[in-house]
Amino acid sequence: MADFAFKKQDETKVASETTKIVPLTCHGHSRPITHVSFSSLLPTGGSSSQYYMISACKDNNPMLRDGLTGDWIGTFIGHKGAVWSARLSDDATLAATGSADFSAKVWDTFTGETLCTLEHNHICRAVAFPPQATPQVLATGGMEKKLRVYDLSRASNGVQATNGNAANGADTTPCYEIGAGEHQGAIKSIIWSRDPNIMTTAADDKKIRWWDLRARSSIASHDVEGLPTSCELNIGVGGNPEGVVSVAAGKNVYLFDGGKPGQLMKHVRTEREVASVAVNGEARRFVTGSPNDTWVHVWDLDGEAELETGRGHHGPVWTTCFSPDGKLYATGSEDGTVKMWKFTDGPYGLWR
């Protein structure tokens, strides 16, 4: 096993008692939150940060928010089932969502318009955009156990397909399948590495797999001790420019090198089930949620000891994600709220 190769930054300061800082609560959803994620850090022309956050929910209505303040920007209306996954493109101009209504949708984040609907034959649990790419593409996966890649530049714009057929003909958005027949369980999460040729999937067959799009085949895999409940790429918050893939499975946290497919950097066994995990390598911390309590748990990355708990949710914390600058993290709960927690010393965002 490789050493955990983050570059330590002595100047990094994290508030020693962050739980005493009241988190921001984002209301608006009416059912449990299933997924939260951030866009990349966007240029503003000044010294301030700008980024966005999207939340998926069982109320069918994903929401776009200002990532720094949590202010509501808009709600994407159109799904007819629970939304399990929601992601933003690197430049935050597009959003993608995967739903229990057997579809994935792509949205214009400026207008809220549905750009295309990608029909599936079962629940779509996961969606992912690559880093900046032309033509723009989207990966999807779910209960069909199929990893598909769609060419959005040739999407049947705005056509609402039903079971693969639209009123004026079949949905014509081109796609191809990666690794046909290899997944033996539902695909729960997809992440695209900073290399546009490499993707990672987490599936209910208790395997994490890495895929090379050029060969359309698996190039690495790793067995995990339990069903994976979250799998995210943590970027912009550590010395590793390719980021870290964090996986929660059973009572385990796995951290993989984002630039080296299949390379395990750290495996932490905990005493409780882990529903979600996010890592901040620069601060040498990781954050978890559990299906068995309502707290947010903050851990020391090197000593693997739990340092503190964040209290405020009234249900299990199913999803956790750090902002692209690592100065806050968001959590989504069974209680239908998203909370944003400051993770830096001094004033930041609305914490003045």
Protein Blocks (a to p, Z undefined) as FASTA:
>chain_A
ZZdfbdcdfkbccdfblmlpccdddehiabdcfbdcddddddehiabdcdddddddfkop
acdddfklopafbdcehiacdcfbdcddfkopaccdddfkopacdddfklopafbdcddf
bdcfbdcddddddddddddddjkopacdddfklccehiaceehiafkbccfbdcddeheh
kagcdcfbdcddfblkbccdddfkopacdddfklopafbdcddedddfbdcddehiafbl
nbpadddehjaccdddfklghiafbdcddfbdcfbdcddfknopacdddfkbcbdcdddf
klopafbdcehiacdcfbdcddfkopaccdddfkopacdddfbecjehjlZZ
